[in-house]
Amino acid sequence: MRAALQRVRIFASRFEITEDGAGVYDQLLELLQQVRIAGKQVRDANLVATMRGQGILRLLTFNTAAFNRFDSVIELSVP
């Protein structure tokens, strides 16, 4: 448990942490109109909407397959 907590602290010190804001809902609705999304993919869309609402345009992820559908609105990076 301590090792996991230490990893989270390191991660948090290296990356910007943000949260949903007022504009995220509008961004999500726009994404839902632009990209074919169903089921659990809405979680990914909400993440992308949050990014866009905060002006973040690049996502660092090992799971590029889940986010390829959003490549017209964000840039994907693999660690």
N, C-alpha and C positions, 0 to 999 in steps of 0.2 A: 504494500500500500504506500509506503514512503517513497519508493522508487517511482511509482506512478505520479504521485503528487509533485515530486521533483521535476519530472518530465513536463507536466502541465505548466509549472512555473517557468521553466526554460522556454517552452513554446510561447507562453504569454509575453515573455520579455522580448521575443524576437519578432512577433507579428502584431499587427493592429487588431484589436478586438473591438467589435462593434455590435450594435443591437438593432432590432427593428425600430423604425421611426414612422412618422406620419405618412411619408411618401412611399413606404414599402408596399402598402396595400394597392396603391395605384400601379406601381411597378409590377406587382404580381398579376393583377388583372390584365395588364398589357402583355406580359409573357404568356399567359394562358390563351390569349387570342392569337399570338404569333407562333407558338410552338405546341406541337401535339403532346399533351401531358395527361397521364392518368394515374390514379392510385398513389402509391408512395412517391412517385416522381414529383408530386406537388411539394414535398419537403425540399427537394433539390431546387425547384423553381423558387420557393420562398427564400432559400439561401441566395440565389442569384438576384432576386428582387431586392433583398437587403443590401447586397453588394452595390447594385446599381443606385439604390436610394442614398447610399453613402459615398457614391463617386468612386467605388473600387471596381476596377475593370479587369483585374487578373486574379485567377484562383489557382492556388497551389494545391494539387490533389494527386493521390495515387489512383483514384477512381475516375479516370478520364472518360470511361465508357458511360458513366452516369451523367456527365456534363457535356458531352459532345453535341447534344441537341441545342445547346445554348451558345455554340461557337460564333454565332453571328452577333452576339451582344457582349460576350466576355472572352478574355484570352485565358487559355489553360496552360499551366506550367506543371511539369512533373519534377519532383525532388530528385 
